[in-house]
């Protein structure tokens, strides 16, 4: 496969994640959409890195994977706490700031 095919796949995945972030009805789906966007960037970085024969893009991809894993761990912890407190994870119900 050529570099263009990987970049087109990456762009499609990124747009799919962006649509999920824009629609954002559920907080869990917002996390999933963010992960899809980060994985799209990882695909593009790895493909460009392989195309140029440089490992820099792959190292950045591993760094992004590590950051995304920690984001998911913290985000899901906060999500569980929010669900226990409010009883919902819908963003429309969570718009008001209550003390």
N, C-alpha and C positions, 0 to 999 in steps of 0.2 A: 504494500500500500504506500501511496505517496504521502508527503507531508500535508498536502492540501486536504486529503481525506481525513486525516487526524484533526486538523484545524477546523474543518467543517463539523465533525463530530463534537469537538469541544465547544464550538459556537452554539450548536443545537442544544447541548446539555446546559450551557450557561443560560440560554434564553428560557429553557424549561424551568430552571431554578429561579430565574428572575420573575417569571409569570407566577410561580408559587409564592415568592416573597411579596409581590404586588397584591395578590388575592388575599393573603394572610387572614384566614378566618380562624385558624386554630394555631396555637402556639407551637405544638408539636410539629405540625406541617411546616411552620416557619423554620424550625431547626432543620428539618429534612431538606427543604429548599436551599438553605444556606450550605448544607453539606454537598448538594448536587452542584452548586456553583463552585465550591472549592475543588471538587473532583474534576470539574471541567477545566479549571486552571491547571490542575496537576497533569491532565492528559496533554494539554498544550505544551506545558513546560517539558515534559518527558519527550514528546515528539520532536520539538525543536532541538532539544539537547541531543537526541539520537541523530537528527539530520546534520547537525554541525559537528558531531563527534566530540562534544564537550560534556563533561559531567556536571556542570554548574546547575543546569535546569533540573536534573534529577535530584541534586542535593536540596534545592529549594522545594521540590515536590515532597521530599521526606520531611522537611521542616514544616511545611503546610499541613501534612498529615498529622504530625505530632501536635501542632497547635489546635487542629480541628478535633483531635481526640480529647484534649483537655477542655476545649470549649463544650463539647458534648457532655462530658462528665459534670462540669459545673452547671451547665444549662439544665440538664435533666434533674439534678439535685434541686435547683431552684424551682423547676416545674413541678416536682412532687410536693415541695413545700407550699407552693401557690395553690395547687389543687386541694391540698388538705385544708388550707385556710379559707379559700373561697368556694370550693366545690365545682369549679369549672376552669377550663383552660381556653375558652373562646375569647378572642381578643376584643370582640365587641362588648362583652360584659366586663372586661378588665380596664376599660378606658378611664373610668373615674378613679381618682386617687383618694383612697380612704386611709385615715390614720390609724 
